[in-house]
């Protein structure tokens, strides 16, 4: 599968946000990159709607 750099960035962001959501659900305190990934994913998903 060939992805553009933009698509790769979105995929990595989505994956990081999924990991952050799982960690937050377990009660683990999120670090800065995980927090930013979670916020950015929320913004990107909101823009789709």
CORTAKA-V118167 format. One record per residue. N is the residue number from 1. RES is the residue in three letters. SS is DSSP state (h for helix, s for strand, l for the rest). PHI is phi in whole degrees, 0 to 359 (NA if undefined). PSI is psi as a letter, one per 40 degrees, with the letter a starting at -180 (* if undefined). Layout:
((N;RES;SS;PHI;PSI) (N;RES;SS;PHI;PSI))
This chain:
((1;UNK;l;NA;h) (2;UNK;l;257;h) (3;UNK;l;241;i) (4;UNK;l;285;i) (5;UNK;h;303;d) (6;UNK;h;294;d) (7;UNK;h;294;d) (8;UNK;h;297;d) (9;UNK;h;298;d) (10;UNK;h;296;d) (11;UNK;h;295;d) (12;UNK;h;296;d) (13;UNK;h;297;d) (14;UNK;h;297;d) (15;UNK;h;295;d) (16;UNK;h;297;d) (17;UNK;h;293;d) (18;UNK;h;297;d) (19;UNK;h;298;d) (20;UNK;h;297;d) (21;UNK;h;298;d) (22;UNK;h;297;d) (23;UNK;h;296;d) (24;UNK;h;295;d) (25;UNK;h;296;d) (26;UNK;l;278;e) (27;UNK;l;92;e) (28;UNK;l;277;h) (29;UNK;l;290;h) (30;UNK;l;280;i) (31;UNK;l;272;i) (32;UNK;h;301;d) (33;UNK;h;299;d) (34;UNK;h;293;d) (35;UNK;h;296;d) (36;UNK;h;296;d) (37;UNK;h;298;d) (38;UNK;h;294;d) (39;UNK;h;295;d) (40;UNK;h;296;d) (41;UNK;h;297;d) (42;UNK;h;299;d) (43;UNK;h;293;d) (44;UNK;h;296;d) (45;UNK;h;294;d) (46;UNK;h;294;d) (47;UNK;h;290;d) (48;UNK;h;291;d) (49;UNK;l;278;*))
